[in-house]
Amino acid sequence: MPFADIAIPSPMRTAFTYLVPEGMPIEVGMRAVVPFHRRTIVGVCLSVSDVAPEGIAANRFKPLQEVLDEKPIFSAKLMELMRWMAAYYGQPIGEIVRAALPARLLKQDGPRTTRPTTPLEVMSLPDEHFTLNEGQQQAFDDCVCATASEHPGAVLLHGITGSGKTEVYLRLFERLIEEKRQGLLLVPEIGLTSQLVGRTAARFGERIAVYHSGLTDAQRHEQWRRIRSGEVDLVIGTRSALFAPLDRLGAIVVDEEHDSSYKQDEGVNYHGRDVAVMRAHLEGALVVMGSATPSLESLANVRNGKYRLHHLPVRTGVATLPSIEIVDMRRDRRRRKEHPNTEGWRRIDELHSLSPELYDAVAQTFDRGEQSLIFIGRRGFASMIQCEDCGEVFHCPNCDIALTAHDMNGAGRLSCHYCDYTIPAPEACAACHSSNIVSLGRGTERVEAELADFFPEARIARLDSDMAASAKRRGRIIDDMRRGAIDILVGTQMVTKGHDFPAVTLVGVISADLALHLPDFRAAERTFQLVTQVAGRAGRADKPGRVIVQTHNPEHFSLLAARDHDVEGFASEELAHRMLLGYPPIVRLANVRFSATDSKFAGDAAERVTALLRKHSGAQADAQGITVLGPAPAPLSRVRGRYRFHALIKAPTAVVLTRFLAQVRPEIEAILPRRVRLSIDVDPTSLL
């Protein structure tokens, strides 16, 4: 009698073995309905064997109730990919299965249900075929040659903003489709899909599929069905599209490969870029990673020979890189008082967000009928509210963070961006009852309000997660910007990447150094990438672009490198810092996180587990090179009512780290109190 190991969508780390009834055909990758505790559930078959697990009588196993598929729903290569993810990231295989499938396919009646689905809206964009320049042609030729080889490998396409990386991607996919092969194009965020889908649809017609978490369950299932049936040549999506059932995969493109949105931090922890590299390797496909600001990990892989590099150093057409000016905000207040010589300096004071230089530049750009883009890294009106009499700051009761002020020109509210706790804006201090309450810091709402006051005739819009909660509204704002219906667009990181607004000639960066103050080893890298990416929105057509960067750290090497468009210079200096301190990509890293509703419970568990980690790192011969740091309170010490501690594990290689974690995890879980949650984040992108 055969036995099947079934991956159950649950946090359980092991598969469950079931008896296969006589005459019930099942293969690896098929879904099966199985009894689980007091309910039935849909799982996926991992293996089939004629031998029962050792030490358990055959009559102790529960039988499968039903097999839902006539052929495997996952290919052998996708099954291998999910097993690798489970081993490398230490994640339950059943949870990876859950992430890989539309929700409907994990319901017993899902595949048999045929309901009408809402058609996907596609932005209408013209198909613009450009003649490739020398750099683009070389990159394209190398990629085409690689797809014909047995081991295509990986290519890093380092192209400055506006250098035509997308055209190289599309030409590559055209060639693959001519050869009856398929492509997968990954973008970091849903907001970047609309323009790309519109442009791609104009070239490839209806044989594309869009796949991301913003779709309804019905839409996701319909797109998945189209992909599996072979109706699709090209899939565009975010990291969940990694598991698209493409049987003739020729190439995976990871656009904006440096972007931290590719990292899944909640639920199943994995990095979409790295999983894409592994899937391409398993499928015998090419992987192309494109960015104007490549991650240090990818640059290190170029240096050690794992990736091939192609550089696109010039913009397409007549466009040139914008000039970037750094404004020292430390001197701004004194200069305003001593030299009130311009209209801008008379118009604004030290409490406003715009420096005189940026104010004058916006005014001049508006007078010329051109567009301005203003970036600030915080949404809301103000980053905190404080009583001037007693100094009380309004904090979230659930998180160790100040509440952010929103809509202060309207009803007014204070919100926590971590747990969504919200209260009406108070009229008096709860501690001393004073009404002398002030807002400190600034966000997109405040900058938008100031610009509306400065330029009452300008058409001003805001693009952040508050305004763009729905894909329809987000698409409308982006479309209005492209059509020239907006004069000044204020936004957060949503405006920094992927968008092509030809009429934008001015970019202003407010508080460019916000990320530099975060207690994270990637702070400088993020700052450089952010400033470079948002600066790249300026001057993408025939008019020159100008960028003004406001900062209190004008001498910081990340900002100076961004000013000079110097990726190599930044990478060399930052890698030297990482070498000195021992951080990725010099070493491999795992962040071990502990959380509990009681601070003492979380802290005590962190101490015990860290002591165990140190014991193993010193006792095991194959743990050579392992370093354990901590434990310590996390930089955000309380989130959603849970106190947080963490410890870091450093290893010389991924193999050493994976082996060490596999050996110590069972002992960790054995001593961990039930009241304490543990997560081990391999290759973390943030330590907050």
C-alpha positions in Angstrom: 0.0 0.0 0.0 1.6 3.4 -1.0 2.2 6.2 1.4 2.2 10.0 0.5 4.0 12.8 2.3 1.7 15.8 2.1 2.7 19.5 2.7 0.0 21.1 4.8 -0.4 24.9 4.6 0.4 25.5 8.2 3.4 26.6 10.3 4.3 22.9 10.9 7.8 22.3 9.7 7.3 18.6 8.8 5.2 17.0 6.1 2.5 14.5 7.2 2.3 11.0 5.9 -1.0 9.5 4.7 -2.1 6.2 3.3 -3.0 6.2 -0.4 -6.2 4.2 -1.0 -6.1 1.5 -3.6 -6.9 2.8 -7.1 -6.3 6.5 -6.1 -3.6 7.8 -8.5 -1.3 10.5 -7.0 2.0 12.0 -8.0 4.4 14.5 -6.6 3.0 18.0 -7.1 -0.7 17.0 -7.0 -3.1 18.4 -4.5 -5.0 16.1 -2.2 -7.8 16.5 0.4 -6.6 15.1 3.7 -8.0 14.9 7.3 -6.0 17.2 9.6 -7.0 17.4 13.2 -10.8 17.8 13.2 -11.1 19.2 9.7 -10.2 18.5 6.1 -7.6 20.5 4.3 -5.9 20.7 0.9 -2.2 19.9 0.7 0.4 19.1 -1.9 2.1 15.8 -2.4 5.9 15.9 -1.8 6.7 12.3 -2.2 5.2 8.8 -2.7 6.6 5.6 -1.2 5.7 2.0 -0.9 7.4 1.8 2.4 5.8 3.1 5.6 7.8 5.4 7.9 9.9 3.3 10.3 8.4 2.5 13.6 4.8 3.2 12.8 2.2 0.5 11.9 0.5 1.0 8.6 -3.0 1.0 10.1 -2.1 4.1 12.1 -2.1 6.3 9.0 -5.1 8.2 7.9 -6.1 7.7 4.2 -6.2 10.5 1.6 -9.8 11.5 1.0 -9.5 12.8 -2.6 -6.9 13.8 -5.2 -7.9 17.0 -6.9 -5.7 17.0 -10.0 -5.3 14.8 -13.0 -1.7 16.0 -13.5 0.7 17.7 -11.1 -0.1 21.3 -10.3 3.6 22.0 -9.6 6.4 20.9 -12.0 9.3 18.9 -10.7 11.5 22.1 -11.0 9.1 24.2 -8.9 8.9 21.4 -6.3 12.7 21.4 -6.1 12.7 25.2 -5.8 10.2 25.1 -2.9 12.3 22.4 -1.1 15.4 24.6 -1.5 13.5 27.6 0.0 12.4 25.5 2.9 15.9 24.4 3.6 17.7 27.7 3.0 15.3 30.0 4.7 14.2 27.5 7.3 10.5 28.0 6.4 7.7 25.5 6.6 7.2 23.9 3.2 3.5 24.1 3.6 3.6 27.8 4.0 5.7 28.1 0.9 3.0 26.1 -0.9 0.4 28.5 0.4 2.4 31.5 -1.0 2.9 29.8 -4.3 -0.7 29.2 -5.2 -3.9 31.3 -5.6 -6.1 31.0 -2.6 -8.8 29.3 -4.6 -6.6 26.3 -5.3 -6.2 25.6 -1.6 -10.0 25.2 -1.3 -11.7 21.9 -1.9 -14.1 23.3 -4.5 -11.7 25.9 -5.9 -10.8 24.5 -9.3 -14.3 23.4 -10.0 -15.8 26.8 -9.4 -16.2 29.0 -12.5 -17.2 32.6 -11.6 -17.0 35.6 -13.8 -13.9 37.6 -13.1 -13.3 41.4 -13.4 -11.2 42.1 -16.4 -7.8 43.5 -15.6 -7.5 47.2 -16.6 -4.5 47.9 -18.8 -3.1 51.4 -19.2 -3.0 52.3 -22.9 0.5 53.2 -24.0 2.0 53.4 -27.5 4.5 50.7 -28.5 7.8 52.6 -29.1 10.4 50.6 -30.8 13.8 52.3 -30.4 17.0 51.6 -32.3 19.4 50.0 -29.7 22.5 52.0 -29.0 25.9 50.2 -28.7 25.6 49.3 -25.0 22.0 48.0 -25.4 22.9 46.0 -28.4 25.9 44.3 -26.7 23.7 43.5 -23.6 20.9 42.1 -25.9 23.3 40.0 -27.9 24.9 38.5 -24.8 21.6 37.6 -23.3 20.3 36.0 -26.5 23.5 34.0 -26.8 23.2 32.9 -23.2 19.6 31.7 -23.6 20.9 29.3 -26.3 23.5 27.7 -24.0 23.1 24.9 -21.6 24.1 27.0 -18.6 22.8 30.6 -19.3 24.0 32.0 -16.0 23.2 35.5 -14.6 23.6 39.0 -16.0 23.7 42.2 -14.0 22.5 45.0 -16.3 23.7 48.2 -14.7 22.1 51.0 -16.6 21.8 54.6 -15.4 18.3 55.9 -15.1 16.7 56.4 -18.6 19.3 54.2 -20.3 16.8 51.9 -21.9 17.0 48.8 -19.8 13.3 48.0 -20.4 13.8 48.0 -24.2 16.6 45.4 -23.7 14.2 43.3 -21.6 11.4 43.5 -24.2 13.7 42.7 -27.1 14.9 39.6 -25.2 11.3 38.5 -24.6 10.5 39.0 -28.3 13.3 36.7 -29.2 12.3 34.0 -26.7 8.7 34.1 -27.9 9.8 33.7 -31.5 11.5 30.5 -30.2 8.3 29.3 -28.5 9.7 30.0 -25.1 8.3 32.0 -22.2 9.5 34.9 -20.0 9.0 36.2 -16.5 9.4 39.9 -15.7 9.5 40.8 -12.0 9.0 44.3 -10.6 9.3 45.2 -6.9 6.0 46.8 -6.3 2.4 46.7 -7.7 2.6 50.4 -8.4 5.2 49.8 -11.1 3.2 47.3 -13.1 0.7 49.7 -14.7 3.1 51.5 -17.1 5.1 48.4 -17.8 2.0 46.3 -18.5 0.7 49.0 -20.8 3.9 49.2 -22.8 4.3 45.4 -22.9 0.7 44.8 -23.9 1.1 47.2 -26.8 4.0 45.0 -28.0 2.8 41.5 -27.2 -1.0 41.7 -27.2 -3.1 39.5 -25.1 -0.5 36.8 -24.5 0.7 38.4 -21.3 -0.4 37.7 -17.7 -0.3 40.0 -14.7 0.2 38.4 -11.3 0.5 40.2 -8.0 -1.2 40.4 -4.6 -3.3 43.4 -5.5 -5.6 41.2 -7.7 -8.7 39.6 -6.3 -8.7 35.9 -5.6 -10.8 35.3 -8.7 -8.4 37.4 -10.9 -5.3 35.7 -9.5 -6.9 32.3 -10.2 -7.8 33.2 -13.7 -4.3 34.6 -14.5 -2.8 31.4 -13.0 -5.1 29.2 -15.1 -4.1 31.1 -18.3 -0.4 30.7 -17.5 -0.8 27.0 -16.8 -2.8 26.3 -19.9 -0.1 27.7 -22.1 -2.1 30.8 -23.2 0.6 33.1 -21.9 4.1 33.9 -23.3 5.1 36.5 -20.7 4.2 37.0 -17.0 4.6 40.3 -15.3 4.3 40.6 -11.6 5.8 41.1 -8.1 7.6 38.4 -6.1 4.5 36.1 -5.9 4.8 35.7 -9.7 8.0 33.7 -9.1 5.9 30.6 -8.8 4.0 31.1 -12.1 3.6 27.7 -13.7 5.7 28.4 -16.8 6.8 25.2 -18.5 9.0 26.7 -21.3 10.8 29.3 -19.2 13.7 30.9 -21.1 14.5 34.0 -19.0 13.6 35.8 -15.8 14.2 39.5 -15.6 14.4 41.1 -12.1 13.9 44.8 -12.7 15.2 47.2 -9.9 16.9 44.2 -8.4 18.3 46.3 -5.5 14.8 47.2 -4.2 14.0 46.0 -0.7 10.4 45.3 -1.7 11.6 42.0 -3.1 12.2 40.8 0.5 9.2 39.2 2.1 9.5 40.0 5.8 6.2 38.7 7.1 5.0 35.2 6.9 7.4 33.2 4.7 10.7 35.1 4.8 12.5 35.0 1.4 14.2 37.3 -1.1 12.5 37.4 -4.4 15.7 38.3 -6.3 17.6 35.4 -4.9 14.8 32.9 -5.4 14.6 34.1 -9.0 18.3 33.3 -9.5 17.7 29.8 -8.1 14.6 29.2 -10.2 16.5 30.2 -13.3 19.3 27.9 -12.4 17.0 25.0 -11.9 15.0 25.7 -15.1 18.2 26.2 -17.2 17.0 29.7 -17.9 18.8 33.1 -18.0 18.3 35.5 -15.2 18.9 39.3 -15.9 19.0 41.7 -13.0 18.6 45.4 -13.9 19.2 48.5 -11.8 20.7 52.0 -11.9 21.9 51.4 -8.4 22.8 47.7 -8.1 22.8 46.1 -4.7 26.2 45.5 -3.1 25.4 41.8 -3.1 25.0 41.8 -6.9 28.1 43.9 -7.4 30.1 41.5 -5.2 28.8 38.6 -7.3 30.1 40.4 -10.4 33.5 40.8 -8.8 33.7 37.2 -7.8 32.7 36.0 -11.3 29.2 34.7 -10.5 27.4 37.3 -12.6 28.3 38.9 -15.9 28.1 42.7 -16.1 26.8 44.9 -18.8 26.9 48.7 -18.3 24.6 51.2 -20.0 26.3 54.5 -19.2 24.2 56.9 -21.4 20.6 57.8 -21.6 18.7 57.0 -24.8 18.0 59.7 -27.4 19.2 63.2 -26.6 18.5 63.0 -22.8 21.3 63.5 -20.4 21.7 62.9 -16.7 20.5 65.8 -14.5 22.7 68.1 -12.5 22.5 67.5 -8.8 22.9 70.3 -6.2 23.3 69.7 -2.4 21.8 72.3 -0.1 23.2 72.4 3.4 20.2 72.9 5.6 22.3 73.5 8.7 23.2 76.9 7.3 19.8 77.6 5.7 18.2 79.4 8.7 21.2 81.8 9.2 21.4 82.5 5.5 17.7 83.4 5.3 18.1 86.0 8.0 21.4 87.5 6.7 20.6 87.5 3.0 16.9 88.1 2.3 17.7 89.0 -1.3 15.4 86.9 -3.3 11.6 86.6 -3.6 11.9 83.0 -2.4 13.8 83.9 0.8 11.2 86.6 1.6 8.3 84.2 0.8 9.3 81.4 3.1 10.7 81.1 6.6 12.7 78.6 8.6 9.6 76.6 9.6 8.8 75.6 6.0 10.0 72.5 4.2 11.5 74.1 1.1 14.9 75.8 1.1 15.1 79.1 -0.8 16.9 77.3 -3.6 14.2 74.7 -4.0 11.4 77.3 -3.7 12.9 79.4 -6.5 13.6 76.3 -8.7 9.9 75.2 -8.4 8.7 78.7 -9.2 10.9 78.9 -12.3 9.9 75.4 -13.4 6.2 76.2 -13.1 6.6 79.5 -15.0 8.2 77.5 -17.9 5.2 75.2 -18.0 7.3 72.2 -16.9 6.7 69.6 -14.1 8.3 69.3 -10.7 8.6 66.2 -8.5 9.1 66.6 -4.8 10.2 63.6 -2.7 10.0 63.2 1.0 10.5 59.9 2.8 7.5 60.2 5.2 3.8 60.3 4.6 1.4 62.2 6.8 1.5 65.9 7.9 4.0 65.7 10.8 6.1 62.9 12.2 5.1 63.7 15.8 2.9 65.9 18.0 4.3 67.4 21.2 3.1 69.6 24.1 5.4 72.7 24.3 4.7 73.2 28.0 5.5 69.8 29.4 7.3 68.1 26.5 4.9 65.2 26.3 5.0 63.4 22.9 1.9 61.5 21.8 3.0 57.8 21.4 1.2 54.7 20.2 0.1 52.6 23.1 1.0 49.4 21.2 4.3 50.4 19.6 7.5 52.1 20.7 7.0 55.0 18.2 5.4 58.4 18.1 2.1 58.8 16.4 2.1 60.5 13.0 -0.2 63.4 12.3 -2.5 63.2 9.3 -5.1 65.6 7.7 -4.2 68.5 10.1 -5.9 70.9 7.7 -9.1 68.9 8.0 -10.5 66.8 10.8 -7.1 65.8 12.0 -6.0 62.4 13.3 -2.9 60.7 14.8 -2.0 57.3 13.4 0.6 54.6 14.0 2.1 53.3 10.8 2.9 49.9 12.3 -0.3 48.8 14.0 -2.9 51.3 12.4 -3.9 52.6 15.9 -5.7 55.9 15.2 -7.2 58.7 17.4 -8.6 62.1 16.6 -6.1 64.9 16.8 -6.2 66.1 20.5 -7.0 69.6 21.4 -5.1 69.4 24.7 -2.2 67.5 26.3 -3.3 64.5 28.2 -0.5 65.0 30.8 -0.8 68.7 31.7 -4.0 69.7 29.8 -2.2 72.5 28.0 -3.5 73.5 24.6 -0.1 74.5 23.4 0.5 71.6 21.1 2.8 71.7 18.1 3.6 69.4 15.2 7.2 68.5 14.6 8.8 67.1 11.5 7.1 66.9 8.1 5.5 64.5 5.7 3.9 64.5 2.3 0.7 66.2 3.5 2.5 69.1 5.0 4.7 69.6 1.9 1.7 69.4 -0.3 -0.1 72.0 1.8 2.9 74.4 1.8 3.2 74.1 -2.0 -0.5 74.8 -2.4 0.0 78.0 -0.3 3.1 79.0 -2.2 1.7 78.3 -5.7 -2.1 78.6 -5.6 -2.4 78.4 -9.4 -0.4 75.2 -9.7 -2.1 71.8 -10.1 -0.6 69.8 -7.2 -1.1 66.1 -6.4 0.3 63.7 -3.8 1.3 60.0 -4.3 1.8 58.0 -1.2 0.2 54.9 0.3 -2.6 57.0 1.8 -3.6 58.5 -1.5 -2.8 55.4 -3.6 -4.6 52.8 -1.4 -6.4 51.6 -4.5 -4.8 50.6 -7.8 -7.3 52.7 -9.7 -6.5 55.9 -7.8 -2.8 55.3 -8.1 -3.1 54.7 -11.8 -5.1 57.8 -12.3 -2.5 60.0 -10.5 0.3 58.4 -12.6 -1.7 58.9 -15.8 -2.5 62.5 -15.0 1.3 63.1 -14.4 2.2 61.6 -17.7 -0.5 63.6 -19.5 0.7 66.9 -18.0 -2.4 67.4 -15.9 -0.2 67.9 -12.8 2.3 70.6 -12.3 3.9 69.4 -9.0 3.8 65.9 -7.7 4.7 65.2 -4.0 5.4 61.7 -3.0 7.2 59.1 -1.0 9.2 56.2 -2.4 6.4 55.5 -4.8 7.6 58.3 -7.1 11.3 57.3 -7.0 11.5 54.3 -9.3 10.3 53.0 -12.6 8.2 55.9 -13.7 8.9 57.8 -16.8 7.5 61.4 -16.8 9.1 63.1 -19.8 8.0 66.7 -18.7 9.7 66.5 -15.3 12.7 68.8 -15.3 13.0 69.4 -11.6 13.3 67.0 -8.7 13.5 68.2 -5.1 14.5 65.9 -2.3 13.4 67.1 1.2 15.4 65.6 4.1 17.6 63.4 2.1 19.4 62.1 5.1 16.4 60.6 7.0 17.5 57.1 6.2 21.0 57.8 7.4 19.9 58.1 11.0 18.4 54.6 11.1 20.4 52.0 13.1 20.9 49.7 10.2 24.1 48.7 8.3 22.3 49.3 5.0 21.5 53.0 5.8 24.1 54.5 3.5 23.3 52.2 0.7 19.6 53.0 0.9 20.3 56.7 1.0 22.5 56.5 -2.1 20.0 54.4 -4.0 17.0 56.6 -3.0 18.6 59.8 -4.0 20.0 58.4 -7.3 16.7 56.8 -8.2 14.5 59.9 -7.6 17.1 62.1 -9.3 16.7 59.9 -12.3 13.1 61.0 -12.8 14.4 64.5 -14.0 15.4 65.3 -17.6 14.4 62.1 -19.3 13.4 63.8 -22.6 14.9 66.7 -24.6 15.0 69.3 -21.7 17.8 69.2 -19.1 17.0 68.1 -15.6 17.9 69.7 -12.3 17.9 68.0 -8.9 18.1 69.8 -5.5 18.9 67.7 -2.5 18.3 69.2 1.0 20.3 67.6 3.8 21.9 68.2 7.2 24.7 65.9 6.2 26.1 67.4 3.1 29.6 65.8 3.5 28.3 62.2 3.7 29.9 60.1 1.1 26.6 58.5 0.0 25.2 61.9 -1.0 28.4 63.1 -2.6 28.5 59.9 -4.7 24.8 60.4 -5.7 25.6 64.0 -6.7 28.4 62.7 -8.9 26.4 59.7 -10.3 29.3 57.6 -9.0 28.1 54.0 -8.3 31.5 52.5 -8.3 32.9 55.1 -5.9 30.1 54.6 -3.5 30.3 50.8 -3.7 34.1 50.8 -3.0 33.8 53.0 0.0 30.7 51.2 1.4 32.3 47.8 0.9 35.3 48.9 2.8 33.0 49.8 5.7 31.3 46.5 5.5 34.6 44.7 5.4 35.7 46.5 8.6 32.5 45.8 10.5 31.8 42.3 9.1 28.5 42.8 7.4 27.0 41.5 4.1 28.0 40.9 1.4 31.3 40.2 3.1 29.6 37.7 5.4 26.2 35.9 5.5 23.8 37.1 8.1 20.8 35.8 10.0 18.6 37.9 12.3 17.1 35.9 15.2 14.1 37.7 16.5 12.2 37.1 19.7 8.9 38.8 20.7 6.4 38.5 23.6 3.7 40.5 25.3 5.9 40.6 28.4 9.4 42.2 28.0 11.0 39.9 30.6 9.8 36.8 28.9 11.2 38.0 25.5 14.5 39.1 27.0 15.0 35.9 29.0 14.3 33.8 26.0 16.7 35.8 23.9 19.4 35.3 26.5 18.9 31.5 26.7 18.8 31.0 23.0 21.8 33.2 22.3 23.8 31.3 24.9 22.8 28.1 23.1 23.9 29.6 19.8 27.3 30.6 21.2 27.8 27.1 22.7 27.2 25.5 19.4 29.3 27.9 17.5 32.3 27.1 19.7 31.7 23.3 19.9 31.0 22.3 16.3 33.9 21.9 13.9 31.7 22.7 10.9 30.6 25.9 12.6 34.0 27.5 12.1 33.7 31.2 11.4 30.3 31.5 13.1 30.0 34.7 15.2 27.0 35.4 17.4 26.2 39.0 18.5 23.6 40.0 21.1 21.0 39.7 22.3 19.7 43.3 22.5 16.4 45.1 22.3 15.4 45.6 18.7 15.7 49.2 17.4 11.9 49.2 17.4 11.6 47.6 20.8 7.8 47.2 20.8 5.4 46.7 17.9 1.7 45.7 18.1 2.0 45.2 21.8 4.9 42.8 21.6 8.3 43.5 23.0 11.1 42.6 20.6 14.7 41.4 21.1 17.2 40.1 18.5 20.5 38.4 18.0 22.7 38.2 14.9 24.5 35.2 13.5 27.3 35.9 11.1 28.8 33.1 8.9 31.6 33.1 6.3 29.4 31.4 3.6 25.8 30.5 3.0 26.5 26.8 3.3 28.0 27.2 6.8 25.1 29.4 7.9 22.4 27.0 6.5 24.1 23.9 8.1 24.4 25.7 11.5 20.8 26.8 11.6 19.6 23.4 10.6 21.5 21.9 13.5 20.5 24.3 16.2 16.9 25.0 15.3 15.5 21.8 17.0 17.2 22.7 20.2 16.1 26.3 20.0 12.5 25.3 19.6 12.8 22.8 22.4 13.8 25.4 25.0 11.6 28.3 23.6 8.7 29.2 25.9 5.3 29.0 24.2 4.6 32.7 25.0 7.6 33.7 23.0 7.6 33.9 19.2 10.7 33.2 17.3 11.6 34.1 13.7 15.0 33.6 12.0 15.4 35.9 9.0 18.1 34.7 6.7 19.7 37.4 4.6 17.8 40.3 6.3 17.5 43.5 4.4 16.6 45.5 7.6 17.6 45.0 11.2 14.8 47.3 12.6 
